[in-house]
Amino acid sequence: MKLPELPYWDAVVIGAGPAGSVAARLLAQSGARVLLVDRKRFPRQKICGACWSASGLELLEAIGVRSGIDALAGIKLRQLHLRSSCANLRVPMPEGLAVSRAAADTVLVQYAIEAGVRFCPNVRAVVEPTSENTRRVRLHSECPGDLSPMGVEAGIVFAADGLGHSSLCELPEFEQQAVKDSHIGAGCTTTDFPASLQTGTIHMVIGRAGYVGLVIVESSVLNVAAALAPSLVRQEGSLANAVTAVLREGGFPAIPALADADWCGTPHLTRREPRVAAKRLFVLGDAAGYAEPFTGEGMTWAVMGACAVQPLAQRALRSWHPKMIWEWTAICRRMFGRRHLGCRALAGLLRIPLAVSGVGRLLGMSPYLASQVVKVMGRTPGTEAIKRSLGYELQDSRNGHCCSGAPDQSGGSSGTRAESYLSNRPAG
Ligand SMILES: Cc1cc2nc3c(=O)[nH]c(=O)nc-3n(C[C@H](O)[C@H](O)[C@H](O)COP(=O)(O)OP(=O)(O)OC[C@H]3O[C@@H](n4cnc5c(N)ncnc54)[C@H](O)[C@@H]3O)c2cc1C
């Protein structure tokens, strides 16, 4: 993929996961000229349990992208199967959807392109440290042979580049510290798995040093995603062996094909007090600090953040003010602070064998209690408020209150909006 042809953009969005694609689309719908880049070639796989929660699906519906995801023939999820050395529970859950990240993320990118976003895959972005009247981003083509980077200027930048936010490597204030003992992620897919694995069920196997989620996605592919203590991986010698050890400990049938699968790993999953904004820069999704994935809400959080940042981003495009850094920090804390803490507490609990067996027994004795717990876990507080505000804001921006451009034939938004923003830029 070629680097973009233009050096000036209203917004550059780094990372085409759910946070980046949705944020880019919503901003383009308000008339901004948006460039979306991802260092990977699309479709790309991503380590993830691949499960959209009921709240996440409602949010996708509210922003008008649900039908594209539904069309992927993902698998409706209706049951959670929790398995550990002392519990074996099957609990009904609010209806979710299992769909591969390769397919779902490609659809979200497609929606962004249709809204006028210019998408450049295979392009790695690095945000430059200084910012005056624009933010400068260096783009490096990942295609062999394309050597010289290109600099682009943007009114605002969204860093939605996932765990570790590599695009911010030159900004010392964004250096992240992983939480001690935080798990790492691991994942693979296979078509060769035991018949005991049921379609429409999330199989969650809990061990002392990690947990593994198994779910069948479209085309009868088994998606395997795990959070593992680094010490377990070291001890077992590979990601595949570590996952097999967790399955064995939980009394789950072995999956021999895991030994030959293509495994990928992530850095530590949980970050300490991450910074989420700087001048003309907003950090979204996992890049803004992920917690461990047991409750499977990461994609919903990513989309929530992409929606919540819109009013601020539109104001920043009209006129940047330093207090916007504080505003975005406060919004993130309000939306995710307690949820992150809850996830960390749960992750801590899962490391205590006595607690796991106690909770397992309790839930096993009361199917009603178990179904209520799963129901609570399947709902993401805050999505209702986002949906309500979206109804107003989307309508507001479509009425032209924010920006005035419309998509053009070339896949970018029309020159009008960009020119008007850029011509309003203060000199310097
Ligand atoms: C083991 C595991 C299981 C999980 N299970 C679930 C689940 O079942 N349900 C759920 O909702 N969530 C789950 N999650 C969490 C979910 O995967 C993330 O929260 C979600 O992907 C975050 O989306 P994002 O858009 O912030 O980032 P990502 O989806 O990570 O996208 C970031 C993108 O940025 C790109 N990028 C990175 N650096 C650069 C750069 N310098 N320049 C350009 N592009 C760059 C990457 O290629 C990537 O495409 C799980 C996570 C893990 C680790």
The ligand as an ORCA input file, in Angstrom:
! r2SCAN-3c Opt
* xyz 0 1
  C      -6.231    -13.037     25.356
  C      -7.202    -11.934     25.066
  C      -8.560    -12.231     24.927
  C      -9.474    -11.196     24.676
  N     -10.789    -11.505     24.505
  C     -11.685    -10.524     24.264
  C     -13.056    -10.840     24.003
  O     -13.458    -11.998     23.937
  N     -13.919     -9.810     23.805
  C     -13.498     -8.492     23.806
  O     -14.329     -7.592     23.630
  N     -12.196     -8.183     24.001
  C     -11.282     -9.154     24.228
  N      -9.969     -8.848     24.362
  C      -9.549     -7.439     24.299
  C      -9.558     -6.899     22.865
  O      -8.804     -7.730     22.029
  C      -8.973     -5.492     22.847
  O      -9.459     -4.757     23.937
  C      -9.323     -4.750     21.552
  O      -8.729     -5.370     20.449
  C      -8.843     -3.296     21.634
  O      -9.044     -2.667     20.411
  P      -8.115     -1.465     19.934
  O      -8.754     -0.927     18.716
  O      -7.841     -0.572     21.074
  O      -6.701     -2.120     19.607
  P      -6.294     -3.297     18.634
  O      -7.451     -4.120     18.263
  O      -5.135     -3.951     19.289
  O      -5.798     -2.560     17.306
  C      -4.613     -1.803     17.299
  C      -4.108     -1.724     15.866
  O      -3.015     -0.816     15.825
  C      -2.057     -1.292     14.909
  N      -0.777     -0.655     15.252
  C       0.002     -0.888     16.338
  N       1.067     -0.065     16.348
  C       0.962      0.698     15.219
  C       1.758      1.748     14.668
  N       2.872      2.203     15.269
  N       1.375      2.295     13.492
  C       0.250      1.867     12.864
  N      -0.548      0.883     13.362
  C      -0.203      0.320     14.529
  C      -2.085     -2.798     15.087
  O      -1.609     -3.461     13.920
  C      -3.579     -3.042     15.335
  O      -4.256     -3.358     14.128
  C      -9.032     -9.857     24.585
  C      -7.667     -9.566     24.694
  C      -6.767    -10.584     24.922
  C      -5.308    -10.251     25.008
*
